[in-house]
Amino acid sequence: MGFPLFDQGRGLNGNDDGRRMSKQDLRHLFIPGDGGLPPYLAGRKREQEYFRDCVEALKDRKPISQNMIIYGPRGNGKTALLRHLQNETLKKEGEKLDIQWITPGRMETPAEFENTLTGKKRFKDKFRKLVASVAYLSASAGIELDLSGSASTVEDQIRKKCKKKPFILIIDEAHRLKPQIAESLLNTSQELRSEGHPFLLILAGTPNLRAELRKANASFWDRSRILPLGRLSPEEARQAITIPLQGVGISFTPGIVEEVVGRTHCYPFFTQVWGDCLARRLDQTGKTEITMDTVNESEEEALRSRNEMYRTRYQEFESQDLLPVAEEIARVFTENPEKKIGKREISLLIGKALQDNDPSSIPGSVIMQTIDTLAGLGYIWETDSMESTDYEPGIPSLMSYVNARAPAHSVKTTPSLNEPVLQ
């Protein structure tokens, strides 16, 4: 049996401390930042269960048949989920397992990745300089030395780690991996697991992760456990907000929770934004119940945080010449927020936005690249369906935001959910 990483029936983050928190903690209860661990990790049961099963196998030094790929738009909690899994596993199984977290950053080569993996970059740099100096002096003196040695590789380093303890390697922002590094890492993962080493590789990135991994000469994606991370369900969004507040003695008047959940669009980042705004408002007023007045008083600050993010996305569309496409898609989705768009229809919308006279003249490769870019920005989201490829808004109110700013000659409609759009 697996160990529970997260107990739905206990306090904040699965422990009893939440029930003893004071009201002074209201100002720091929620974490509406990048990758911060929320006070309560709602949902994500499928991802946690697979990870838990892998941990149990690794503890018995059994090889993992499939590595783990998590992908989803920014703000959907990929980093928070992995931080939670890492922290809970180290707390419970730290003596039996080794977990390492790497973010690619500016790593350009497998050697630089290896340096990060071993944590010995400075030593290696000094050693290489020393070898170069010795080689130069030896050559000057007419002495021949063989200083080549055996080159260490990423595979060697991971193999060494696996021999000491079962090893889990988490690569966050994996879409930023250079193709050369990705190829080396993916081939290493396949080789070590085929040899029976207790190793689990976890890759997490935006929806364009698949396109980026295609650049590596390794067949990997289809043989991994792929877990798309979309928005929360309404019940999960409700838990993300109510459980932390209930832990400090805060209640809701009837119907108000549903009102707040509707305004979050079940988007994990917005659950933290709204939770934080509500908690800070209560800290100011000293009240212990959230009413519609509390929601209205918190709305301006919540919308300000939301629209700051939307302005950034809007600027990204502009900088990548995607604004006409984003506006065309926003028009359709804003007219019907519950609509799902099939691949053919969204391709026609993109073609129309790029070429009004003859949308069919746009090459299919351009269409697919545009879809991948919009998905990578979190604007559209491919629904989890085995029957067809459909798309829905990554965040419905972002469509309203873009639609409200479309040129005057465009067909415009009222923003969805009757939410005001701050300029």
GUDO-524704 format. One record per residue (C-alpha): residue in one letter; y, x, z. Coordinates in steps of 0.1 Angstrom, whole numbers. Layout:
// residues N
(A,(Y,X,Z))
...
This chain:
// residues 423
(M,(0,0,0))
(G,(35,11,-7))
(F,(61,17,19))
(P,(91,-7,20))
(L,(122,12,8))
(F,(143,-18,15))
(D,(137,-47,39))
(Q,(153,-80,28))
(G,(151,-94,63))
(R,(169,-67,82))
(G,(204,-54,86))
(L,(225,-32,63))
(N,(205,-9,41))
(G,(173,-21,57))
(N,(181,-12,93))
(D,(193,-29,124))
(D,(226,-11,127))
(G,(244,-37,107))
(R,(240,-63,134))
(R,(259,-40,158))
(M,(288,-31,136))
(S,(322,-39,149))
(K,(350,-57,130))
(Q,(368,-24,127))
(D,(343,-15,100))
(L,(355,-43,77))
(R,(379,-19,60))
(H,(351,4,50))
(L,(322,-21,47))
(F,(319,-22,9))
(I,(319,7,-16))
(P,(336,-3,-49))
(G,(335,33,-62))
(D,(315,53,-88))
(G,(279,57,-76))
(G,(286,49,-40))
(L,(257,35,-20))
(P,(265,-2,-12))
(P,(260,-16,23))
(Y,(231,-37,9))
(L,(212,-29,-23))
(A,(204,-64,-37))
(G,(177,-70,-62))
(R,(162,-42,-84))
(K,(127,-50,-71))
(R,(109,-41,-102))
(E,(125,-6,-103))
(Q,(118,-1,-66))
(E,(82,-12,-69))
(Y,(75,12,-98))
(F,(91,41,-79))
(R,(72,32,-48))
(D,(39,33,-67))
(C,(48,67,-81))
(V,(55,81,-47))
(E,(22,69,-34))
(A,(4,86,-63))
(L,(24,118,-58))
(K,(16,120,-21))
(D,(-21,121,-31))
(R,(-12,148,-57))
(K,(-22,125,-85))
(P,(-4,129,-119))
(I,(20,102,-130))
(S,(11,86,-163))
(Q,(46,75,-172))
(N,(80,89,-164))
(M,(108,65,-155))
(I,(138,57,-176))
(I,(166,35,-162))
(Y,(195,25,-185))
(G,(223,1,-183))
(P,(261,-3,-187))
(R,(284,16,-163))
(G,(290,-2,-130))
(N,(255,-18,-129))
(G,(244,4,-101))
(K,(221,30,-116))
(T,(234,58,-95))
(A,(235,37,-64))
(L,(198,26,-69))
(L,(186,62,-74))
(R,(206,74,-44))
(H,(190,47,-23))
(L,(155,56,-35))
(Q,(162,93,-29))
(N,(176,88,6))
(E,(149,64,18))
(T,(121,85,3))
(L,(133,118,19))
(K,(138,100,52))
(K,(102,87,51))
(E,(83,113,31))
(G,(105,144,31))
(E,(78,166,45))
(K,(54,156,17))
(L,(77,154,-13))
(D,(105,174,-30))
(I,(133,155,-47))
(Q,(160,171,-67))
(W,(191,155,-83))
(I,(208,170,-113))
(T,(238,157,-133))
(P,(240,176,-167))
(G,(277,182,-166))
(R,(286,212,-188))
(M,(251,226,-191))
(E,(247,239,-227))
(T,(213,256,-228))
(P,(179,254,-211))
(A,(188,287,-193))
(E,(218,270,-177))
(F,(196,240,-168))
(E,(171,264,-152))
(N,(199,280,-132))
(T,(208,246,-118))
(L,(172,238,-111))
(T,(166,270,-91))
(G,(201,272,-75))
(K,(202,309,-82))
(K,(228,311,-109))
(R,(250,338,-92))
(F,(220,360,-84))
(K,(207,358,-120))
(D,(241,365,-135))
(K,(244,397,-113))
(F,(208,407,-121))
(R,(214,404,-158))
(K,(245,425,-156))
(L,(226,451,-136))
(V,(198,452,-162))
(A,(224,455,-190))
(S,(240,485,-171))
(V,(207,502,-165))
(A,(197,498,-202))
(Y,(230,513,-213))
(L,(228,543,-190))
(S,(192,549,-199))
(A,(199,548,-236))
(S,(228,572,-231))
(A,(205,596,-214))
(G,(178,592,-241))
(I,(154,574,-218))
(E,(134,545,-231))
(L,(128,517,-206))
(D,(110,484,-210))
(L,(133,459,-192))
(S,(123,428,-211))
(G,(99,414,-184))
(S,(86,379,-187))
(A,(113,353,-194))
(S,(112,324,-169))
(T,(114,289,-183))
(V,(122,254,-171))
(E,(84,247,-173))
(D,(77,277,-150))
(Q,(102,266,-124))
(I,(90,230,-123))
(R,(53,242,-122))
(K,(62,264,-91))
(K,(78,235,-74))
(C,(48,212,-81))
(K,(25,238,-65))
(K,(44,237,-33))
(K,(50,199,-31))
(P,(48,169,-54))
(F,(81,171,-72))
(I,(105,143,-84))
(L,(134,153,-107))
(I,(162,128,-111))
(I,(186,133,-140))
(D,(216,111,-137))
(E,(239,106,-167))
(A,(210,117,-188))
(H,(228,106,-220))
(R,(249,138,-215))
(L,(219,161,-219))
(K,(222,185,-247))
(P,(194,180,-273))
(Q,(181,215,-267))
(I,(178,209,-229))
(A,(164,174,-234))
(E,(137,187,-258))
(S,(127,215,-233))
(L,(126,191,-204))
(L,(107,163,-221))
(N,(81,186,-235))
(T,(77,202,-200))
(S,(73,168,-184))
(Q,(45,159,-209))
(E,(28,192,-206))
(L,(28,193,-167))
(R,(16,158,-164))
(S,(-12,163,-189))
(E,(-23,193,-167))
(G,(-25,170,-137))
(H,(6,183,-118))
(P,(22,159,-94))
(F,(55,155,-112))
(L,(78,125,-119))
(L,(108,128,-141))
(I,(135,100,-138))
(L,(162,97,-164))
(A,(192,74,-159))
(G,(220,68,-184))
(T,(240,43,-204))
(P,(225,21,-231))
(N,(230,49,-257))
(L,(205,70,-238))
(R,(178,62,-263))
(A,(199,73,-292))
(E,(207,106,-275))
(L,(171,113,-267))
(R,(162,107,-303))
(K,(181,139,-311))
(A,(156,159,-291))
(N,(124,168,-310))
(A,(101,151,-285))
(S,(83,118,-286))
(F,(91,104,-252))
(W,(108,71,-250))
(D,(80,47,-260))
(R,(55,64,-236))
(S,(78,61,-206))
(R,(83,32,-181))
(I,(116,18,-195))
(L,(136,-3,-170))
(P,(168,-18,-183))
(L,(193,-24,-156))
(G,(215,-54,-163))
(R,(236,-77,-141))
(L,(223,-92,-109))
(S,(209,-128,-106))
(P,(233,-152,-89))
(E,(211,-151,-58))
(E,(211,-113,-58))
(A,(249,-112,-62))
(R,(251,-136,-33))
(Q,(230,-113,-11))
(A,(251,-83,-20))
(I,(282,-100,-6))
(T,(269,-122,22))
(I,(244,-99,40))
(P,(269,-71,48))
(L,(295,-97,60))
(Q,(270,-116,80))
(G,(260,-83,96))
(V,(295,-81,112))
(G,(296,-118,122))
(I,(315,-132,91))
(S,(305,-166,77))
(F,(315,-187,47))
(T,(326,-223,45))
(P,(303,-244,23))
(G,(306,-238,-14))
(I,(328,-207,-11))
(V,(300,-181,-17))
(E,(292,-197,-50))
(E,(329,-196,-59))
(V,(330,-158,-52))
(V,(298,-151,-70))
(G,(311,-169,-101))
(R,(341,-146,-101))
(T,(320,-115,-99))
(H,(300,-125,-130))
(C,(270,-110,-110))
(Y,(283,-76,-121))
(P,(273,-51,-93))
(F,(307,-33,-93))
(F,(326,-66,-89))
(T,(304,-77,-60))
(Q,(317,-46,-42))
(V,(353,-52,-53))
(W,(353,-88,-42))
(G,(334,-80,-10))
(D,(359,-52,-2))
(C,(390,-74,-9))
(L,(376,-103,13))
(A,(367,-79,41))
(R,(401,-62,41))
(R,(418,-96,41))
(L,(398,-107,72))
(D,(406,-74,88))
(Q,(443,-83,84))
(T,(441,-119,95))
(G,(415,-115,123))
(K,(396,-145,110))
(T,(358,-146,110))
(E,(353,-172,83))
(I,(359,-170,46))
(T,(375,-201,32))
(M,(391,-209,-2))
(D,(424,-197,12))
(T,(408,-163,19))
(V,(395,-162,-17))
(N,(430,-171,-31))
(E,(447,-145,-9))
(S,(422,-118,-21))
(E,(423,-128,-57))
(E,(453,-107,-68))
(E,(439,-75,-54))
(A,(405,-82,-69))
(L,(419,-89,-103))
(R,(441,-58,-101))
(S,(410,-36,-96))
(R,(391,-55,-123))
(N,(419,-52,-149))
(E,(424,-16,-142))
(M,(389,-10,-153))
(Y,(394,-33,-183))
(R,(425,-14,-194))
(T,(404,18,-195))
(R,(378,1,-216))
(Y,(405,-14,-239))
(Q,(419,21,-244))
(E,(384,34,-252))
(F,(381,8,-279))
(E,(415,19,-293))
(S,(407,56,-292))
(Q,(374,50,-311))
(D,(388,26,-336))
(L,(367,-2,-323))
(L,(394,-27,-313))
(P,(390,-49,-344))
(V,(352,-51,-338))
(A,(357,-58,-300))
(E,(382,-86,-308))
(E,(359,-102,-333))
(I,(330,-102,-309))
(A,(352,-114,-280))
(R,(364,-143,-301))
(V,(328,-156,-305))
(F,(317,-150,-270))
(T,(349,-165,-254))
(E,(344,-197,-274))
(N,(310,-200,-258))
(P,(305,-177,-228))
(E,(268,-186,-225))
(K,(260,-178,-261))
(K,(236,-151,-271))
(I,(241,-134,-305))
(G,(212,-123,-326))
(K,(211,-89,-342))
(R,(218,-102,-377))
(E,(248,-123,-365))
(I,(264,-94,-345))
(S,(259,-71,-375))
(L,(278,-96,-397))
(L,(306,-98,-371))
(I,(309,-61,-371))
(G,(308,-59,-409))
(K,(336,-86,-411))
(A,(358,-67,-386))
(L,(354,-35,-405))
(Q,(357,-49,-440))
(D,(371,-84,-445))
(N,(366,-85,-483))
(D,(329,-75,-484))
(P,(312,-72,-450))
(S,(279,-65,-467))
(S,(293,-32,-481))
(I,(293,-16,-446))
(P,(262,7,-444))
(G,(235,-3,-419))
(S,(238,31,-402))
(V,(274,24,-394))
(I,(266,-10,-380))
(M,(238,4,-358))
(Q,(261,32,-346))
(T,(288,7,-337))
(I,(263,-15,-318))
(D,(251,16,-299))
(T,(286,26,-290))
(L,(296,-9,-278))
(A,(264,-10,-257))
(G,(271,24,-243))
(L,(306,12,-232))
(G,(290,-18,-215))
(Y,(307,-43,-238))
(I,(275,-59,-251))
(W,(241,-59,-235))
(E,(207,-63,-252))
(T,(188,-90,-234))
(D,(154,-82,-220))
(S,(132,-102,-245))
(M,(99,-95,-262))
(E,(105,-121,-289))
(S,(138,-111,-305))
(T,(168,-88,-302))
(D,(197,-108,-288))
(Y,(230,-96,-273))
(E,(252,-111,-245))
(P,(285,-99,-229))
(G,(281,-69,-207))
(I,(308,-86,-185))
(P,(320,-121,-197))
(S,(356,-117,-184))
(L,(360,-85,-203))
(M,(356,-105,-235))
(S,(383,-128,-223))
(Y,(406,-99,-215))
(V,(401,-85,-250))
(N,(405,-119,-267))
(A,(437,-126,-248))
(R,(452,-94,-263))
(A,(441,-100,-299))
(P,(469,-102,-325))
(A,(487,-135,-328))
(H,(470,-143,-362))
(S,(436,-142,-346))
(V,(419,-173,-334))
(K,(422,-173,-297))
(T,(409,-195,-269))
(T,(414,-199,-232))
(P,(399,-172,-211))
(S,(365,-182,-196))
(L,(360,-193,-160))
(N,(397,-201,-158))
(E,(405,-167,-144))
(P,(441,-154,-148))
(V,(445,-122,-168))
(L,(470,-99,-153))
(Q,(491,-78,-177))
